[in-house]
Amino acid sequence: MRLNDWIRGGLFAILVAVLGVPPAVLPALSQEPGPAKPGAAQQPEQPKPPTGQQQPQHQPGQENGPRAEISVESTLVNVDAVVTDNDGNVVTGLKKENFRILDENKPQQITVFAPTDAPITIVILMEFSAENYGFYGYKSRDWAWGFLSHLAPKDWVAFKIYDIKTDLIVDFTQDKREVRQAVAGLFVPGFHEENLFDSLIETLDEMRDVHGKKSILLLSTGRNSFSRHTLDQTYKRIKETDVTIFPIGMGEEIDLYSRSARTDVAYAQMKNELNTFADMTGGHAWFPRFYGEMPDIFNAVAAFLRSQYSLGFSPSTPADGKFHRLKVEVVDDQGNPLLLEDRKGKKKKVVVYARNGYTSPRLSAGGN
């Protein structure tokens, strides 16, 4: 039986009785199985999300939701960056002149700069499996619920779960109540498997045409059962994306109480993969051991998302279809590395979180 059928069926009555939610506002989940493309139609009364350009009037049949505005002649590379001091405090008030971008160690001219106060567009991608008697599933459900209170009314959020397959539970919406109701309706995980790589690649592909500041909150143990895609294929896809990934590892508590040589090696590998997802995209990974850590983590995720600087440049080298390594540096007014005092009064370089590269488009057939 599909999870959506559980929610639409017997759980409907439970949600009404337990939560006291009028039936009219319960989420109408997708009738079709499988993923839906971001940008699917939302409720008519919801405003259209910003695209970074002047919005046209809504036309009948036009889709709502975060969407892309792509110019075919553009070769712009977008980089979102967060700057902190060594104590983790976000640094604000920086100017365009404070940033330097190196593409394969070659300085680039920054043509786009903005302290991004645009609405957040985020997908909560949640592992919901019956592994360890559903422990991870119930933990992730609680965490997803907790994160929603850190989103602003103007932010866009979609909610997806995965085990042996991936299900879109709520498409992009600004109505956080709809997502909360969907989270509350998840009671019984269906499968013991977790196809993380397939689910992550699918979600990145769906967000390819979403415009603006976009990210994934990945609630996961890092465990992957038997995805069709390999880890190398997942890394390759991540190199092509401008989506920031924020993993929150769910396995730290189990690892703490079930230490063995076998589990230590397996968990270290899963943890390394989640860290790599974050490092490659300019995000950050957290591995809480206790539930009391979660409010601070959610605050940190929200601070990262709301403190990103949007940078853009047109590469000085022609398209070659290769992966280019990026480095974002922050300098002072004299062009020297920006130094800030830490808690002990010592001056240290700031920490920059930005994706570490991009895949250049291939030359067209008529290119030189």
Secondary structure, 3 states (H helix, E strand, C coil): CCHHHHHHCHHHHHHHHHHCCCHHHCCCCCCCCCCCCCCCCCCCCCCCCCCCCCCCCCCCCCCCCCCCCCCCCCCCEEEEEEEECCCCCECCCCCHHHEEEEECCEEECEEEEEECCCCCEEEEEEECCCCCCCHHHHHHHHHHHHHHCCCCCCCEEEEEEECCCEEEEEEEECCHHHHHHHHHCCCCCCCCCCCHHHHHHHHHHHCCCCCCCEEEEEEECCCCCCCCCCHHHHHHHHHCCCCEEEEEECCHHHHHHCCCHHHHHHHHHHHHHHHHHHHHHCCCCECCCCHHHHHHHHHHHHHHHHCCEEEEECCCCCCCCCEEEEEEEEECCCCCECEEECCCCCEEECEEECCCEEECCCCCCCCC
